[in-house]
Amino acid sequence: MPLHKSSKVFVTGHRGMVGSALVRNLRSRGFNNLLLRTRSEFDLLDQQAVHAFLAEHKPDYIFLAAAKVGGIQANDRYRADFLYQNLQLESNLIHGAHMAGVQSLMFLASSCIYPRDCPQPIKEEYLLTGPLESTNEPYAIAKIAGIKLCESFNQQFGRQYVSVMPTNLYGPNDNYDLENSHVLPALIRKAHEAKLRGDHEYVVWGSGTPRREFLYVDDLADACVHLAEQGYGGPLVNIGTGEDVTIRELAETVMRVVGFDGRVVYDRTKPDGTPRKWLDVQRLAALGWRATTPLKEGIQKAYEAAPFFTQAASA
């Protein structure tokens, strides 16, 4: 069922990076009937509360953007939390949606669902063709379970629960905690703080050789709403830019944006993670959508929206 301006839309995780981008995009397109709840109002890990909420409000469409997320260190350190919490909240929402008679739902997974040593670029059909990257295996397994749960409800009950696979995301409302963040926000904060201290160098984890693809989060939101408005109900879809860079190139771009004139030092005692993660986006292109935000421009926007930048600018 296509998304219409009058549709009642439930966006989970609306204060997070992805959820807030979805809300911005929906509102910019004239969607005003949005269901939004904070964690204090509504705990997605509480099955009874989730089922009661969905039965009462019966949204026309659900964007399942809520998740427990983090970088390499957080994924490896809190393996049980990442597996349990993501399994629990996606199961509550997907099953609860079905029980409430919700026909349309979009589940946002992650490109880490693909095997560690995938052929590049990564096509959607490579799912479950090899071992996962060990550092984020619990998170990936939870996301794969969500994809398969959507597929199973579609097959058994005729629902239209679609799954999309975003590449590495960045942008407003990102997590800049150096212990738990992903690589790009960590690089932005490290470069910013090194600049403020007058350092001559800043440290980047790993060798700098892995290649990653990065998508500005507002582009992701635009792709998701585009698919929803089309009434897309097909197999899983990769969402990315179709381009990747090395971590070294990424770090150097961040330095230019932040205005840090030092040098990069690579800490090779830290893990690199997957050697390369570059999505094939032909399926998405055939559906009429391509990313529009260049990497340097997106990093500039993300930096200017970061809390430590706005605090420094107002000081």
Secondary structure by P-SEA (a helix, b strand, c coil): cccccccbbbbcccccaaaaaaaaaaaaacccbbbbbcccccccccaaaaaaaaaacccccccccccccccaaaaaaaaaaaaaaaaaaaaaaaaaaaaacccbbbbbbccccccccccccccccccccccccccaaaaaaaaaaaaaaaaaaaaacccbbbbbbbcccccccccccccccccaaaaaaaaaaaaaaccccccccccccbbbbbbcaaaaaaaaaaaaaaccccccccccccccccaaaaaaaaaaaacccbbbbbcccccccccbbbbbaaaaaaacccccccaaaaaaaaaaacaaaaaaaac
